[in-house]
Amino acid sequence: MPVRLKKLVGSLLILLLVVVYALVAMTVAAYRLPGTAWWVQLAFFFLTGILWVAPAMLVIRWMER
């Protein structure tokens, strides 16, 4: 696969990943977090804010090969 095409596909995959991940995280937060302590909400948003990086790094690593 040509490098330019691989980077285009990878960029689109990362964009799709971020959109789907954000929608799932918001849905989970909307149904599970109301009424919980502030520190539980903080921990949830901290973890979900960082966890998307792992799959994105896999896509970036694939793009660079």
N, C-alpha and C positions, 0 to 999 in steps of 0.2 A: 504494500500500500504506500503510495507517495506520502512524503512527510507533510505536505500542505493539507492533503485530504485527511490524514490521521489527526492533525491538529484541529481541523474543522469539526470532525466527528467527536473528538475529545472535548472540545469546547461546548458543543451542543449537549453532550452527555453530562457535563458538569452543571450546565444551566438547568437541565431537566432534573438532575439530582437535587439541586438546591431548592427548586420549586416544590418538588414532591416531598422532600424532607421537611420543609417549612410548613407545608399543609398538614402533614402527619403530626408534627410537633404541636402545631396550634390546636389541632383536633383533640389530641391527648390532653393538652393543657386545659382546654375548655371543658372537658368532661371529668377530669380527675382532680384538678387543682382548686376549684372554688371551695372555700371554707377551710383550706389547709393553712398551716402556719406560714409566715412570711419567709422563713428560712428554707422551708420545703420548696416553695416557689422559686426562690433564688437558686437553690441547688439544681432544680429541674432546668431552669433556663440557662444556667451556667453549663451544665452537662450537654444539653441539646445544642447549645451554641458552639461547643467544641467538637462534638461527635461527628459532625458532617465532614470534618477535615479528613478523617481516615479513608472513607471511600473516594473522596476527591483526590487524595494523594495516589491512590491506586490508578485512577484514570490518568493523572498527570504522569505517573511512572510509565504507563503504557504508551502515552503519547511520545515520550522521549526516547523510547526504544526504537 
